[in-house]
Amino acid sequence: MRTLTSMTIFLLFSGALAFAGNQDFSKAAKIDTEHFTVYYQPGVDINKLVAQLSAQTVNTASAQAQLSSILESLFVKTSDILDVHVYSLKTNIKIFASQQDLADLFNNTFHAQMPEGLNCFYLDQDRTIYVSAEYFKQEVLGSEIGRAIMNSYFVVEPSVGIQKILTGYVQYQLHKGPILLN
């Protein structure tokens, strides 16, 4: 099964002047971690997000703390997989309530239909990963976190082919098992 990677989007729109950061997240909840600022729209169930990322039981009293811990663990694991460590990385993750909301942002930002199979993308211009709650999964996020790491680490970005190989390798490694809380 072929899926369209966010690298294709990078190629198609790397010169785009429009930033997706203007999407209305004014009512979004916010979680700050060491490496991420996470925004999630009303209607996003944070307990479900935690459950999608971890095989462990969700403690609803501390779902935000659990999500923060899991994302930091995912960052470390992705860095280890790539053997690239950017300790100063700080990026945003914007979580949409539905895939249609993500598609609407894409369509409004790039004045083009969001390609079929695209469920998450990273824009270096605003250092933000865009994802819908439905696809908030470790392989999807790890791939985009890997892209953020590469864009922050290398003075000259690796070629598109190398980035595809590296993000594919991250997905493969993360597919082996769930992220466990520390």
Secondary structure, 3 states (H helix, E strand, C coil): CCCCCHHHHHHHHCCCCCCHHHCCCCCCEEEECCCEEEEECCCCCHHHHHHHHECCCCCHHHHHHHHHHHHHHHHHHHHHHHCCCCCCCCEEEEEECCHHHHHHHHHHHHCCCCCCCCCEEEECCCCEEEEEHHHCCHHHHHHHHHHHHHHHHCCCCCCHHHHHHHHHHHHHHHHCCCECCC
